[in-house]
Amino acid sequence: MRVVSGIQPTGNLHLGNYLGAIRNWVRMQDENDGDKLYFLADLHAITVYNKPDDLANNTREMAAALIASGIDPDRSVLFNQARVPAHAELAWLLFCTARIGWLNRMTQFKDKAGKNREGVSVGLFAYPVLQAADVLLYQATHVPVGEDQKQHLELARDIAQKFNTDYEAEVFTLPDPIIPPAAARIMSLRDGTSKMSKSDPSDMSRINLTDDADTIMQKVKKAKTDPEPLPADKAGLEGRPEAQNLVGIYAALADESVEAILARFGGQGFGAFKPALGELLIETLRPITERFNALRQDTATLDSILVRGAERASQLAAPTLAQTYAALGLQK
């Protein structure tokens, strides 16, 4: 089993990042045998404009967050894409196998481009091919995907199958999806219908990994809620997005079901529930935050870890890249 997964190096890391991809990566590292390759998708980040210094800092900060959360560079291969040129190299070779019709069906491009389809970068349109290269390069057997990424993994499989068929060579492994246990969809503390996001202008909408205990408690206590007490069962959360969000966060942090949380707090108001949620957040995030804040200052150590990971990743990527060139009849 070989697992490959990537995450864009966004700044202002928050609770949604941790309970989304990061915690699942740590669990896969700790619970599954085989190789684990986790990369910071800085080549994907440049599909939209980033200030160069910000991108470099965000890449290091994401590495610090992963390590602080439990990713062990001695047990997993941790690196950033840009240090492994084979990602971009294979992507170009696969561009010539992928079909425009396939990319036109990618729903995420439509969402990201919006009404400005003609004004976005070619990279934003074509990045699913780079995503395919990211996993095919390492002969990944399994790729963790959420609902919004299933279509992209199917594209990777289609590209791999077409290449293998066209060139009569079994170059690429067709990766299977890993559907992580249902992760809580972490929403804004100010609007239970919007995802928690670094781009929200209100800092009160999110729990940042850099927040101290007082700030976390203040944000939780001021989180938007309705006046009704918590229900006794999950069905009672329907139509109450803010209540659903806070209960979901508690359940995710405690590793319990929503039903178990409501069995404990059902009938109580948010005046009792919010302090309990705040304390759980503080205790869960404190060791991560402390290590994250220390690591993010040690850029030399972070760069060393990423260089070492990239060297290992390059070694694993080399055979696939060589086979791809050979199958195409390219001289190198």
VENLINNOR-V377707 format. One record per residue. N is the residue number from 1. PHI is phi as a letter, one per 30 degrees, with the letter a starting at -180 (999 if undefined). PSI is psi in degrees with one decimal (* if undefined). Layout:
n=N phi=PHI psi=PSI
n=N phi=PHI psi=PSI
This chain:
n=1 phi=999 psi=128.6
n=2 phi=b psi=119.1
n=3 phi=c psi=132.9
n=4 phi=b psi=133.6
n=5 phi=a psi=151.5
n=6 phi=b psi=161.6
n=7 phi=b psi=137.8
n=8 phi=d psi=140.5
n=9 phi=d psi=78.5
n=10 phi=d psi=151.7
n=11 phi=d psi=177.8
n=12 phi=h psi=59.8
n=13 phi=d psi=140.5
n=14 phi=b psi=-179.4
n=15 phi=e psi=-36.0
n=16 phi=d psi=-39.4
n=17 phi=d psi=-42.8
n=18 phi=d psi=-49.8
n=19 phi=d psi=-12.3
n=20 phi=d psi=-103.9
n=21 phi=d psi=-42.7
n=22 phi=d psi=-49.1
n=23 phi=d psi=-35.7
n=24 phi=d psi=-37.4
n=25 phi=d psi=-44.4
n=26 phi=d psi=-41.8
n=27 phi=d psi=-39.6
n=28 phi=d psi=-39.2
n=29 phi=d psi=-42.7
n=30 phi=d psi=-25.0
n=31 phi=c psi=-13.5
n=32 phi=c psi=145.9
n=33 phi=d psi=169.4
n=34 phi=j psi=179.0
n=35 phi=d psi=142.6
n=36 phi=b psi=121.1
n=37 phi=c psi=118.6
n=38 phi=c psi=124.3
n=39 phi=b psi=153.3
n=40 phi=c psi=118.1
n=41 phi=d psi=66.6
n=42 phi=d psi=-26.2
n=43 phi=d psi=-30.7
n=44 phi=d psi=-33.2
n=45 phi=d psi=-30.4
n=46 phi=d psi=4.5
n=47 phi=d psi=-19.6
n=48 phi=b psi=160.9
n=49 phi=d psi=132.5
n=50 phi=b psi=140.3
n=51 phi=d psi=130.2
n=52 phi=e psi=-44.1
n=53 phi=d psi=-37.8
n=54 phi=d psi=-42.9
n=55 phi=d psi=-43.4
n=56 phi=d psi=-43.3
n=57 phi=d psi=-40.8
n=58 phi=d psi=-35.6
n=59 phi=d psi=-44.9
n=60 phi=d psi=-41.2
n=61 phi=d psi=-37.8
n=62 phi=d psi=-39.5
n=63 phi=d psi=-43.5
n=64 phi=d psi=-41.2
n=65 phi=d psi=-41.4
n=66 phi=d psi=-44.7
n=67 phi=d psi=-42.5
n=68 phi=d psi=-30.9
n=69 phi=d psi=-11.3
n=70 phi=k psi=-3.8
n=71 phi=d psi=125.3
n=72 phi=c psi=112.0
n=73 phi=d psi=-13.7
n=74 phi=d psi=-18.0
n=75 phi=c psi=-20.1
n=76 phi=b psi=153.2
n=77 phi=c psi=111.3
n=78 phi=c psi=123.6
n=79 phi=a psi=169.2
n=80 phi=c psi=144.0
n=81 phi=e psi=-44.1
n=82 phi=d psi=-22.7
n=83 phi=d psi=-2.9
n=84 phi=b psi=87.2
n=85 phi=e psi=-18.6
n=86 phi=d psi=-25.2
n=87 phi=d psi=-52.4
n=88 phi=d psi=-35.8
n=89 phi=d psi=-47.6
n=90 phi=d psi=-35.2
n=91 phi=e psi=-43.5
n=92 phi=d psi=-42.3
n=93 phi=d psi=-35.8
n=94 phi=d psi=-23.9
n=95 phi=e psi=-31.5
n=96 phi=d psi=-6.2
n=97 phi=c psi=-37.2
n=98 phi=d psi=155.3
n=99 phi=c psi=142.9
n=100 phi=e psi=-38.4
n=101 phi=e psi=-37.0
n=102 phi=d psi=-44.7
n=103 phi=d psi=-32.3
n=104 phi=d psi=-21.9
n=105 phi=d psi=-4.0
n=106 phi=d psi=112.2
n=107 phi=d psi=-28.8
n=108 phi=d psi=-34.5
n=109 phi=d psi=-42.9
n=110 phi=d psi=-40.4
n=111 phi=d psi=-42.8
n=112 phi=d psi=-35.4
n=113 phi=d psi=-33.8
n=114 phi=h psi=-133.6
n=115 phi=d psi=-0.9
n=116 phi=c psi=34.7
n=117 phi=e psi=-41.0
n=118 phi=d psi=-13.7
n=119 phi=c psi=-3.4
n=120 phi=d psi=168.1
n=121 phi=d psi=154.2
n=122 phi=e psi=-34.9
n=123 phi=e psi=-37.9
n=124 phi=d psi=-32.4
n=125 phi=d psi=-40.8
n=126 phi=c psi=-1.7
n=127 phi=d psi=-23.5
n=128 phi=e psi=-25.4
n=129 phi=d psi=-37.8
n=130 phi=d psi=-38.8
n=131 phi=e psi=-40.5
n=132 phi=d psi=-44.8
n=133 phi=d psi=-37.3
n=134 phi=e psi=-38.9
n=135 phi=c psi=-35.9
n=136 phi=d psi=-29.7
n=137 phi=e psi=-32.2
n=138 phi=c psi=10.8
n=139 phi=h psi=43.9
n=140 phi=e psi=135.0
n=141 phi=c psi=-27.5
n=142 phi=b psi=141.9
n=143 phi=b psi=121.2
n=144 phi=d psi=129.3
n=145 phi=b psi=145.2
n=146 phi=c psi=-178.8
n=147 phi=e psi=-37.5
n=148 phi=d psi=-5.8
n=149 phi=c psi=-3.5
n=150 phi=e psi=-42.2
n=151 phi=d psi=-35.1
n=152 phi=d psi=-35.9
n=153 phi=d psi=-36.4
n=154 phi=d psi=-38.4
n=155 phi=d psi=-43.4
n=156 phi=e psi=-42.0
n=157 phi=d psi=-40.5
n=158 phi=d psi=-43.4
n=159 phi=d psi=-45.3
n=160 phi=d psi=-44.0
n=161 phi=d psi=-43.3
n=162 phi=d psi=-42.5
n=163 phi=d psi=-49.0
n=164 phi=e psi=-39.7
n=165 phi=d psi=-47.5
n=166 phi=d psi=-40.1
n=167 phi=c psi=9.4
n=168 phi=h psi=48.3
n=169 phi=b psi=131.1
n=170 phi=d psi=72.5
n=171 phi=d psi=-43.2
n=172 phi=c psi=139.7
n=173 phi=d psi=136.7
n=174 phi=d psi=110.8
n=175 phi=d psi=146.8
n=176 phi=c psi=150.6
n=177 phi=d psi=146.5
n=178 phi=c psi=118.8
n=179 phi=c psi=107.2
n=180 phi=d psi=158.2
n=181 phi=e psi=145.5
n=182 phi=e psi=108.1
n=183 phi=d psi=146.3
n=184 phi=d psi=135.8
n=185 phi=d psi=105.3
n=186 phi=d psi=120.5
n=187 phi=c psi=168.6
n=188 phi=d psi=143.7
n=189 phi=d psi=-11.2
n=190 phi=c psi=-13.4
n=191 phi=a psi=105.0
n=192 phi=d psi=-2.6
n=193 phi=c psi=-3.5
n=194 phi=c psi=141.9
n=195 phi=d psi=146.1
n=196 phi=d psi=131.1
n=197 phi=b psi=145.6
n=198 phi=d psi=-21.5
n=199 phi=d psi=-9.5
n=200 phi=d psi=127.7
n=201 phi=d psi=-20.5
n=202 phi=c psi=117.3
n=203 phi=d psi=-20.9
n=204 phi=d psi=-7.6
n=205 phi=d psi=-10.5
n=206 phi=b psi=157.6
n=207 phi=c psi=111.3
n=208 phi=d psi=150.2
n=209 phi=d psi=-13.9
n=210 phi=c psi=-3.7
n=211 phi=d psi=140.3
n=212 phi=d psi=177.1
n=213 phi=d psi=-43.0
n=214 phi=d psi=-40.5
n=215 phi=d psi=-42.7
n=216 phi=e psi=-48.3
n=217 phi=d psi=-41.0
n=218 phi=d psi=-44.3
n=219 phi=d psi=-40.4
n=220 phi=d psi=-43.7
n=221 phi=d psi=-28.9
n=222 phi=c psi=1.8
n=223 phi=d psi=142.5
n=224 phi=d psi=134.1
n=225 phi=b psi=173.5
n=226 phi=c psi=171.0
n=227 phi=d psi=-8.0
n=228 phi=d psi=150.7
n=229 phi=d psi=165.9
n=230 phi=d psi=142.4
n=231 phi=d psi=171.7
n=232 phi=d psi=-15.5
n=233 phi=b psi=167.7
n=234 phi=d psi=-35.5
n=235 phi=e psi=-28.6
n=236 phi=d psi=-9.3
n=237 phi=d psi=-11.3
n=238 phi=e psi=134.2
n=239 phi=i psi=8.1
n=240 phi=b psi=72.6
n=241 phi=d psi=-37.4
n=242 phi=d psi=-42.5
n=243 phi=d psi=-42.3
n=244 phi=d psi=-39.6
n=245 phi=d psi=-49.1
n=246 phi=d psi=-40.8
n=247 phi=d psi=-39.7
n=248 phi=d psi=-39.9
n=249 phi=d psi=-45.3
n=250 phi=d psi=-46.1
n=251 phi=d psi=-42.4
n=252 phi=d psi=-43.3
n=253 phi=d psi=-37.9
n=254 phi=d psi=-7.7
n=255 phi=h psi=42.8
n=256 phi=b psi=167.1
n=257 phi=d psi=158.3
n=258 phi=e psi=-37.9
n=259 phi=d psi=-40.5
n=260 phi=d psi=-38.3
n=261 phi=d psi=-42.0
n=262 phi=d psi=-30.1
n=263 phi=d psi=-29.6
n=264 phi=d psi=-38.9
n=265 phi=c psi=-3.8
n=266 phi=e psi=135.6
n=267 phi=j psi=-15.2
n=268 phi=c psi=154.5
n=269 phi=d psi=174.2
n=270 phi=d psi=-17.4
n=271 phi=d psi=-28.0
n=272 phi=c psi=-36.8
n=273 phi=d psi=-41.5
n=274 phi=d psi=-46.2
n=275 phi=d psi=-35.9
n=276 phi=d psi=-41.1
n=277 phi=d psi=-41.9
n=278 phi=e psi=-44.2
n=279 phi=d psi=-40.4
n=280 phi=d psi=-41.7
n=281 phi=d psi=-46.1
n=282 phi=d psi=-46.7
n=283 phi=d psi=-35.8
n=284 phi=d psi=-42.6
n=285 phi=d psi=-17.8
n=286 phi=e psi=-53.3
n=287 phi=d psi=-33.1
n=288 phi=d psi=-46.3
n=289 phi=d psi=-43.4
n=290 phi=d psi=-44.6
n=291 phi=d psi=-38.5
n=292 phi=d psi=-47.2
n=293 phi=d psi=-33.0
n=294 phi=d psi=-45.1
n=295 phi=d psi=-39.7
n=296 phi=d psi=-18.2
n=297 phi=d psi=-17.7
n=298 phi=c psi=72.6
n=299 phi=d psi=-30.7
n=300 phi=d psi=-43.1
n=301 phi=d psi=-42.5
n=302 phi=d psi=-44.9
n=303 phi=d psi=-38.9
n=304 phi=d psi=-42.2
n=305 phi=d psi=-44.4
n=306 phi=d psi=-36.6
n=307 phi=d psi=-45.0
n=308 phi=d psi=-42.2
n=309 phi=d psi=-39.9
n=310 phi=d psi=-36.2
n=311 phi=d psi=-42.3
n=312 phi=d psi=-43.2
n=313 phi=d psi=-39.9
n=314 phi=d psi=-38.9
n=315 phi=d psi=-41.6
n=316 phi=d psi=-30.0
n=317 phi=d psi=-28.5
n=318 phi=e psi=-46.0
n=319 phi=d psi=-41.6
n=320 phi=d psi=-42.7
n=321 phi=d psi=-41.6
n=322 phi=d psi=-41.9
n=323 phi=d psi=-36.2
n=324 phi=d psi=-47.1
n=325 phi=e psi=-45.5
n=326 phi=d psi=-43.2
n=327 phi=d psi=-34.3
n=328 phi=d psi=-12.1
n=329 phi=i psi=19.8
n=330 phi=d psi=138.0
n=331 phi=d psi=132.3
n=332 phi=b psi=*
